[in-house]
């Protein structure tokens, strides 16, 4: 069966393409210009993964707001509408832990409390997928990913730590790095998606390690191992704490062994010339 991924260039898409047999990806931007790129997939049963990820930082650039909205949710609606008569076995939507707002231990049944437009658009996509799938009786999963790192990552704070150390540049941290986050390696995310494609009746799943730490703690850990980074601080509104109740994920995976973010960084940085 073909698995079609909407959102071609993200780190997660590239990792999924490498592991999912029969998978193909299409750019959300190109689809927005020409929806007929979906035509070759209408005469077969497909799995559909929405990974049309948009970074929140783009919202700070006023000239890109319309395109941001287009790529975030309008393209989701266009794709769903185009496949109205196409047999779909499974839909997975890549959402974010940000939909919970400040939450010490996010449970899938918790009320969503988005604190910004980026998170609100994620919630809107979730509701769109839910309504469409229920109307057509299609199995679906909303995958709420916590702070992903690894792979070909160029976006996360973990990659910024690696880059700052390699280039001997100061690392910019927000609010002294005190916010608590749940970091999950991309390999674990891919394993969850592989299982979700063949496991029905999981409408929402948290994908996280179940452990919270702060960037301040990570930097202190590295310092204790003789790896010290220069930092510069910015004050900005942000979520203070976000960690996952990952019980559903743990049950889904036979061997739920996540990669520890501190150990990952230590191994990578000790290999740096």
C-alpha positions in Angstrom: 0.0 0.0 0.0 1.2 3.5 -0.8 1.8 5.9 2.1 1.6 9.5 0.9 3.3 12.2 3.0 2.2 15.8 2.6 5.2 18.0 3.5 8.3 16.9 1.6 11.3 18.6 3.1 11.0 18.2 6.8 13.4 16.2 8.9 10.6 13.8 9.9 9.5 13.3 6.3 13.0 12.3 5.2 13.3 9.9 8.1 9.9 8.3 7.3 10.7 8.0 3.6 13.9 6.0 4.6 11.9 3.5 6.7 8.4 3.2 5.2 8.2 0.9 2.2 6.1 2.3 -0.6 6.1 5.8 0.8 6.1 9.0 -1.3 6.2 12.7 -0.3 4.8 15.8 -2.0 5.6 19.4 -1.2 2.7 21.3 0.4 3.8 24.5 -1.4 3.8 22.7 -4.8 0.4 21.2 -4.0 -0.9 24.7 -3.1 0.1 25.7 -6.7 -1.1 22.5 -8.4 -3.4 20.2 -6.5 -3.5 17.8 -9.5 -0.2 16.4 -8.3 -2.4 14.2 -6.2 -4.1 12.6 -9.3 -1.8 9.5 -9.5 -2.9 8.4 -6.0 -6.7 8.6 -6.5 -7.1 5.1 -8.0 -5.6 3.1 -5.1 -6.0 2.7 -1.4 -3.6 4.9 0.5 -2.3 5.8 3.9 -2.1 9.6 4.3 0.4 11.4 6.6 0.1 15.1 7.1 3.5 16.5 8.0 3.1 20.0 6.6 5.1 21.4 9.4 5.6 25.2 9.6 8.0 26.8 12.1 6.5 29.3 14.5 9.3 31.7 13.8 7.8 32.4 10.3 4.9 34.1 12.0 7.3 36.9 13.1 7.7 37.8 9.4 4.5 39.7 8.5 5.0 39.3 4.7 4.8 35.5 5.1 1.6 35.2 7.2 -0.8 34.4 4.3 1.6 31.7 3.0 2.0 30.4 6.5 -1.7 29.9 6.9 -2.0 28.3 3.5 0.7 25.8 4.2 -0.5 25.1 7.8 -4.2 24.4 7.3 -5.6 25.4 3.9 -3.5 22.7 2.1 -4.8 20.1 4.6 -8.4 20.9 3.6 -7.5 20.9 -0.1 -5.9 17.5 0.1 -8.8 16.0 2.1 -11.3 17.4 -0.3 -9.4 16.1 -3.3 -9.4 12.6 -1.9 -13.1 12.6 -1.1 -13.7 9.5 -3.1 -10.3 7.9 -2.7 -10.1 4.8 -0.3 -7.9 5.8 2.7 -6.8 3.2 5.1 -5.3 5.5 7.7 -4.7 9.2 8.3 -1.9 10.4 10.6 -1.6 14.1 11.4 1.7 15.4 12.9 0.7 17.8 15.6 2.6 19.3 18.5 2.8 19.2 22.3 2.2 23.0 22.1 -1.5 22.4 21.9 -1.6 21.6 25.6 -0.2 24.9 26.7 1.6 24.9 30.1 1.1 21.3 31.4 3.3 19.4 33.8 2.3 16.0 32.5 0.3 16.1 29.3 -2.3 13.4 29.0 -4.1 12.7 25.7 -7.4 13.4 27.4 -6.4 16.8 28.7 -8.1 19.9 27.4 -6.1 21.7 24.7 -5.0 25.2 25.7 -3.0 26.7 22.8 -1.2 29.9 23.8 -0.3 31.2 20.3 -1.4 31.2 16.7 1.0 28.4 15.8 -0.5 26.0 18.4 -4.0 27.2 17.5 -3.5 26.2 13.9 -2.4 22.8 15.0 -5.6 22.4 17.0 -7.6 23.5 14.0 -5.9 20.9 11.8 -6.6 18.3 14.5 -10.3 19.1 14.5 -10.4 19.1 10.7 -8.8 15.7 10.5 -11.1 14.3 13.2 -14.3 15.6 11.5 -13.3 14.3 8.0 -12.2 10.9 9.3 -15.3 10.4 11.4 -17.6 11.4 8.5 -15.9 8.9 6.2 -15.3 6.3 8.9 -11.5 6.3 8.3 -9.1 5.3 11.0 -7.0 8.3 12.1 -4.4 9.3 14.7 -3.3 12.7 15.9 0.4 12.4 16.8 1.4 15.1 19.3 5.1 15.2 19.1 7.1 16.8 21.9 10.6 18.3 21.3 12.1 16.2 18.6 15.8 16.0 17.9 18.3 14.0 15.8 18.3 13.0 12.1 18.9 15.8 9.7 17.5 18.3 12.2 18.4 22.0 11.5 15.7 23.6 13.7 15.7 22.3 17.3 17.6 23.8 20.2 19.6 20.6 20.4 20.9 21.2 16.9 21.6 24.8 17.9 23.8 23.5 20.7 25.7 21.3 18.4 26.2 24.1 15.9 27.2 26.7 18.5 29.9 24.4 20.0 31.2 23.4 16.5 31.5 26.9 15.3 32.6 28.3 18.7 29.8 30.8 18.7 27.5 31.9 21.6 24.3 30.0 22.0 21.1 32.1 22.3 18.8 30.7 25.0 15.4 31.9 26.0 14.7 33.0 29.6 18.0 31.5 30.8 17.1 28.1 29.5 14.8 27.4 32.5 11.7 26.1 30.7 11.1 22.3 31.1 10.8 20.3 27.9 10.4 16.7 26.9 13.0 15.7 24.3 12.4 12.7 22.0 14.7 11.3 19.3 13.5 11.1 15.8 14.2 7.4 15.6 11.5 6.8 18.3 9.0 9.0 16.4 9.5 6.9 13.2 9.0 3.7 15.1 5.7 5.0 16.5 4.5 6.0 13.0 5.4 2.6 11.7 3.2 1.0 14.3 0.4 3.5 14.0 0.0 2.6 10.3 -1.1 -0.9 11.3 -2.7 -0.3 14.7 -6.3 1.0 14.6 -8.3 3.0 17.2 -5.6 5.3 18.6 -7.2 8.7 17.9 -4.6 10.7 19.9 -1.1 9.8 21.0 1.7 11.7 22.8 5.2 11.0 21.4 7.7 11.9 24.0 10.2 10.5 26.4 8.0 11.0 29.5 10.9 12.9 31.1 11.3 16.7 31.5 14.5 18.7 31.6 15.6 22.2 30.9 18.3 23.5 28.5 20.0 25.0 31.6 20.2 21.5 33.1 21.5 20.1 29.7 24.2 22.8 29.6 25.2 22.2 33.2 25.5 18.4 32.4 27.8 19.2 29.5 29.9 21.6 31.6 30.3 18.8 34.1 31.8 16.7 31.3 34.3 19.5 30.3 32.1 20.8 27.4 31.2 24.4 28.0 29.3 26.8 25.7 29.1 30.5 25.8 25.5 31.7 26.0 23.5 34.9 25.4 20.0 35.3 26.9 16.8 36.6 25.4 13.6 37.2 27.5 10.5 36.1 25.7 7.0 34.6 26.6 7.1 30.8 26.3 5.7 27.7 27.7 7.2 27.2 31.2 6.7 23.4 31.3 5.6 20.7 28.9 6.2 16.9 29.5 4.4 13.9 28.1 2.4 11.1 29.7 3.6 8.6 27.1 1.7 5.5 28.4 -0.1 4.9 25.1 3.2 5.2 23.2 4.9 2.8 25.6 2.1 0.2 25.2 2.3 0.6 21.4 6.0 -0.1 21.2 7.2 -3.5 22.3 10.6 -2.1 23.3 10.2 1.6 24.3 13.8 2.6 24.8 14.2 6.3 24.1 17.6 8.0 23.4 18.6 10.3 26.3 19.2 13.9 25.1 22.2 14.5 27.4 23.9 11.3 26.3 23.2 12.0 22.6 24.8 15.5 22.9 27.8 14.2 24.9 28.5 11.6 22.3 28.1 14.0 19.4 30.2 16.8 21.0 33.0 14.5 22.1 33.4 13.5 18.4 33.7 17.2 17.4 37.3 18.1 16.4 
